[in-house]
Amino acid sequence: MSTYRLRFPGSGTIIEEAILRGRAEGRKKVRAEDILRVLRVRGIEVPDAVRERVGSCVDLDVLGTWLDRAVTVGSADELFVEPAGT
């Protein structure tokens, strides 16, 4: 059985690359906003330096790690502390 792949004019071109790059940028921005929101909802103060570091991060995996940590940290600075033994 073959898989149908939707192809649009511009598929496999610089246009598609730009679209995919835009989507990735959007995911990074949303993930950063989610981290800050979790901290805010938990009542944790977020210094400007932390806000800047989270907002400027371009690695989705790192942002995912920080989002996981945002659920349990006691302060915003703890987002960036590697757990012992890792």
C-alpha positions as CSV (number, residue, x, y, z in Angstrom):
1,M,0.0,0.0,0.0
2,S,1.4,3.4,-1.0
3,T,1.3,6.4,1.2
4,Y,-0.2,9.6,-0.3
5,R,1.8,12.6,0.4
6,L,0.3,16.0,-0.2
7,R,2.5,18.0,-2.5
8,F,2.1,21.7,-3.1
9,P,3.7,23.9,-5.6
10,G,7.0,24.8,-3.9
11,S,7.4,21.5,-2.2
12,G,11.0,20.6,-1.8
13,T,12.0,24.2,-2.5
14,I,13.2,27.2,-0.6
15,I,9.6,28.1,0.0
16,E,9.0,24.8,1.8
17,E,12.2,25.3,3.8
18,A,11.0,28.8,4.8
19,I,7.7,27.4,5.9
20,L,9.3,24.6,8.0
21,R,11.8,27.1,9.5
22,G,8.9,29.3,10.5
23,R,7.0,26.5,12.1
24,A,10.1,25.5,14.1
25,E,10.6,29.1,15.2
26,G,6.9,29.1,16.3
27,R,7.3,26.0,18.4
28,K,10.4,27.4,20.1
29,K,8.5,30.6,20.9
30,V,5.5,28.8,22.3
31,R,7.7,26.4,24.4
32,A,9.5,29.4,25.9
33,E,6.2,31.1,26.7
34,D,4.9,27.9,28.3
35,I,8.0,27.7,30.6
36,L,7.4,31.3,31.7
37,R,3.7,30.7,32.2
38,V,4.2,27.6,34.3
39,L,6.6,29.6,36.6
40,R,4.1,32.5,36.8
41,V,1.2,30.2,37.6
42,R,3.2,28.6,40.3
43,G,3.9,32.0,41.8
44,I,7.7,31.9,41.0
45,E,9.3,35.2,40.4
46,V,11.1,35.3,37.0
47,P,14.0,37.8,36.8
48,D,14.7,39.5,33.5
49,A,17.9,37.5,33.0
50,V,16.0,34.2,33.2
51,R,13.2,35.6,30.9
52,E,15.9,36.6,28.4
53,R,17.7,33.3,28.6
54,V,14.6,31.3,28.1
55,G,13.3,33.6,25.3
56,S,16.6,33.5,23.4
57,C,17.1,29.7,23.5
58,V,16.8,28.1,20.1
59,D,17.2,24.4,21.1
60,L,13.8,22.7,21.4
61,D,15.3,19.8,23.5
62,V,16.8,22.3,26.0
63,L,13.5,24.2,26.1
64,G,11.7,20.8,26.7
65,T,14.0,20.1,29.6
66,W,13.4,23.5,31.1
67,L,9.6,23.1,30.7
68,D,9.8,19.8,32.6
69,R,11.9,21.4,35.4
70,A,9.5,24.4,35.6
71,V,6.9,22.1,37.1
72,T,9.1,21.3,40.1
73,V,11.7,24.0,40.6
74,G,11.7,26.3,43.7
75,S,13.1,29.3,41.9
76,A,13.5,30.3,38.2
77,D,17.3,30.0,38.4
78,E,16.9,26.3,39.1
79,L,15.8,25.8,35.5
80,F,19.4,25.9,34.5
81,V,20.9,23.7,37.2
82,E,21.8,20.2,36.0
83,P,20.6,17.5,38.5
84,A,23.4,15.7,40.3
85,G,24.5,12.5,38.6
86,T,23.8,13.5,35.0
